[in-house]
Each structure stands twice: as structure tokens, then as C-alpha cells.
Amino acid sequence: MPTINVVGAGFSGLTTAYFLTKRGFKVRIFEKTNRAGGLICTIRSAHGLVETAANGLLNSARLEAMCADIGVPLLPTRRDGRKRFIFRGRPRQLSLTTSDMTTLAFRLATQAISFHPRQFETITAWGNRVIGSGATNYLLAPALGGIYAGDPKRLSASLIFGRAALPNHLKTNRPARGRVRGTVAPPNGMQQLIDGLCVYLKNAGVEFVFNYEARLEPNEAAVVCLSARAAAEFLSDAVPELSQALRGIEMLSLATVTCFYPPEAARLKGFGCLFPRDQGFRSRGVLFNDCIFEGRGPAHSETWIFGGALDPEAVNLGDDEFAQLIASEREKFYGKHDDGLDFRITRWPNALPHYSIELERILTMLPAPPSNIALVGNYLGRIGLAKILERAALVVNEIGLKL
Ligand SMILES: Cc1cc2nc3c(=O)[nH]c(=O)nc-3n(C[C@H](O)[C@H](O)[C@H](O)COP(=O)(O)OP(=O)(O)OC[C@H]3O[C@@H](n4cnc5c(N)ncnc54)[C@H](O)[C@@H]3O)c2cc1C
């Protein structure tokens, strides 16, 4: 079996290496920094865990099988953590008015319109056409804004609903359901999954090359597991047309601030709350970490999320500015002030691709990579980790068929 080079040791690279190893390939992973995990990292503080990016991932049969194989347990979401809130005057589980509900019910019942998103239709346009403006502004837009950090007036409905007319080389399977439904995470945070994968891969003979910014050698077999921007850079000499297309993908910057409070400051039990744009919050949403998974304390922990397409400057706020901003947003949210115990800020410039209709256009026409190159990453039509896992498995399957 030939050696396959995997470029990037984030979630995409490690899971690709896992499936390659399972198929019997020899694997070498190149990583630019001195650690594996990429965006994902869990910091253990005296007050609880801090996740720098994903705090969990959607469970699937494939994830369960992989985690059982590498010996990483997965926790389901706590019962309390299943409630999701949207702010409309106050945090509400049901954020729609009677009139919004009537419009929605009428449209769903009469099926007078096609639910299928049109090519290059934005989320706002799809929502107004299909579910009505109330449900769009106070349900769909905040929910998708929270996941994609995008601008609903530019987010692509086809990409988000998995209906875009993507070329064959970008096809990904839908994840099969796992035994546990919903979001899961390892008990010690997402780093436990990264560490579990690394230990498994090292034991399987995978060579890790850290602190190495890989360049593509002619005819080298490589799976490129990078962000859109890093992939464009990596491919610039060898595959200029593909590189040029990837360079056009807009990247969004995000900042997350994990704040710790005494346990009595936990006033609302749930997964978190999203903020529609007209509700006067700068944050896109807040997660109630200790309510989502067991063992995140001892303190009450909230992660406030800022930035994205509608607020690109947020990532440049200073530490004190974030502290003041969160204090004032919390007072608006809870109607009370709490003294915090500690807070940790993570700033991610150019963290995520904007799932906009521009990305839909780019992907629709994305040239296929040459046969020695394969792509895995969060910009190829699916942003979440569960979908990246499916893409990694599919790509490895195709490599197996070719060689
Ligand atoms: C704040 C935030 C919250 C999120 N929450 C969730 C969530 O709850 N659920 C979910 O499913 N997803 C979530 N995501 C998305 C998810 O975390 C990312 O999509 C995913 O981690 C991306 O992994 P990756 O391996 O594709 O890329 P990356 O994590 O960016 O890894 C790429 C790696 O490649 C390395 N690299 C770059 N250039 C080179 C080079 N030339 N040579 C070698 N190495 C190179 C980088 O150093 C990096 O380690 C979140 C993202 C953010 C930012």
C-alpha cells in the first residue's frame, strides 16, 4: 500500500487519517502548528472547561462506531440542556406570535408553495416565501445565524438544506442516525476526541510531522484537510485554477467568550439562547455550558458568541471591552447583574467559510482536483463535524477504489 499524505491535523485530517488507517494505508500527517486539533481545543480551568470552537457534535452511527473503536466515550446532552431559547422581548422557547404561527400553519397545510429552495435563493428569501416573515426573523434567521455565523440575507438556502446542485466530486453521504439522538461530546471536552484519535493513529503507525507547513510535491498523493483559505494557499502552484476558486471563499471571523459565575447565577436551564438582530444584543447567542453536558463545572459557565458576517469587527474588541459588553448584555438578558469569577476569550480571525450564495456559486463550478488530490473540510458544502466525518469516510472509500 502506498503512503498517503494528510495535510492538516484538525478534525478533518485526523478523521481522514483514521479511515485511511482502517483501509490499511500507510499515513503521514503534516501539521503547520505544534499541536493537533486545529480550531478544536479544550482548556481546563479551575472553574470548568473552555472550548475554543465546537463544544459538541451531532451524533451519528459513524461517530459512535469510531469513538467505540478508539475508546472515547460520548455523553448525550443533559435533559435540561435540550431546551433552546430565542430572545423576543425575553428568552422564549416558543418565539413566534399567534399571527406568525397561523401564517406558518396555513402555508404548511396548504402546501401552496414549493418548499424546495431555488438555486441561489437566500435564507431570508426562502423563509419569507415559504414560512412567512415572522418565522424567518424570529426562528430561522437566528437559528442559522447561530450555526453558520452568516448573514441570512446572503446565506444560501440550497447549501444549508443540502439541496445545492453540487458537482459529483463534492457529494457527501447523509449521516446515518446513531443510537443516541442529538448533540454529544466526550466527558472531558472535545480535546478528548482529538487526543483519542491521535493516540489511536500513533499506535497504528501513523507518522505525525508537526511544525511543518506542507507544500504540494508533484504527483504526491495527498488529502488536503485544511480551511478554504489554507487549501487555496497549499494548492496555489500545483493546481492554480482550483486554488483561485477557493481563494474567492469569504471567511468569517468569530470571538467566543466563556464566562464563569457562581452556580446561583444559572437562572435559565437550556442549551442556550439566540438573539434575533432587532433585539438589541451585539452577541449572536449564548450557550449554557454546564447545562448542556455533565461535568462542565464546578462553576456556572456561559459562552457568548460574537462576530460573523454581520459584525466582522467584534473579533478586534479588547478584553475589557468584551467584559463590559457581556456584563451589559447579561443585565439586559436576565435583568440582574452577577459578578463573574473568570472569563476566557478566543478570537478566530477567518475561522469559518460564509455559507452564502457566493459560496454556492463557487462550489457549483468548483473544478475537480487532479486524481492525486482529494479535499476534506468545512467549506465543501457541509460545515458541521458530523458531515465532515461523512466526507472523510467517503473520500477514503474513493481512494481505496482508485488504488
Ligand atoms: C467558535 C466555533 C464554534 C463551533 N462550534 C461547532 C459545533 O458546536 N459543532 C460543530 O459540528 N462544528 C462547530 N464548529 C465548526 C468546527 O469546529 C470546524 O468546522 C472544524 O473544527 C474544522 O476542522 P478542520 O480540520 O476542517 O479545520 P481546522 O480545524 O482549521 O484544521 C486545519 C489544520 O490544518 C493546519 N494547517 C493549515 N495550513 C497548513 C499547511 N500548509 N500544512 C500543514 N498544516 C496546515 C492548521 O494549523 C490546522 O491545525 C465551530 C467552529 C467555531 C470557530
The ligand as an ORCA input file, in Angstrom:
! r2SCAN-3c Opt
* xyz 0 1
  C     -16.452     29.146     17.582
  C     -16.769     27.908     16.797
  C     -17.743     27.036     17.259
  C     -18.039     25.870     16.541
  N     -18.981     25.021     17.031
  C     -19.250     23.867     16.371
  C     -20.156     22.913     16.923
  O     -20.684     23.110     18.022
  N     -20.397     21.761     16.222
  C     -19.789     21.505     15.015
  O     -20.054     20.458     14.412
  N     -18.898     22.385     14.487
  C     -18.609     23.542     15.138
  N     -17.685     24.421     14.629
  C     -17.026     24.098     13.354
  C     -15.890     23.094     13.521
  O     -15.220     23.293     14.752
  C     -14.907     23.262     12.362
  O     -15.621     23.222     11.132
  C     -13.873     22.150     12.344
  O     -13.219     22.046     13.594
  C     -12.874     22.409     11.233
  O     -11.923     21.378     11.251
  P     -10.858     21.230     10.071
  O      -9.965     20.131     10.439
  O     -11.574     21.136      8.770
  O     -10.081     22.622     10.017
  P      -9.099     23.251     11.103
  O      -9.585     22.992     12.460
  O      -8.893     24.654     10.659
  O      -7.732     22.424     10.922
  C      -6.848     22.639      9.859
  C      -5.430     22.346     10.355
  O      -4.518     22.497      9.259
  C      -3.347     23.166      9.707
  N      -2.690     23.769      8.532
  C      -3.012     24.912      7.867
  N      -2.200     25.068      6.793
  C      -1.350     24.008      6.779
  C      -0.292     23.588      5.905
  N       0.053     24.270      4.810
  N       0.387     22.453      6.198
  C       0.046     21.712      7.295
  N      -0.949     22.061      8.145
  C      -1.653     23.185      7.881
  C      -3.873     24.147     10.730
  O      -2.840     24.548     11.606
  C      -4.954     23.313     11.429
  O      -4.420     22.573     12.507
  C     -17.355     25.588     15.323
  C     -16.369     26.463     14.864
  C     -16.065     27.615     15.591
  C     -14.980     28.533     15.102
*
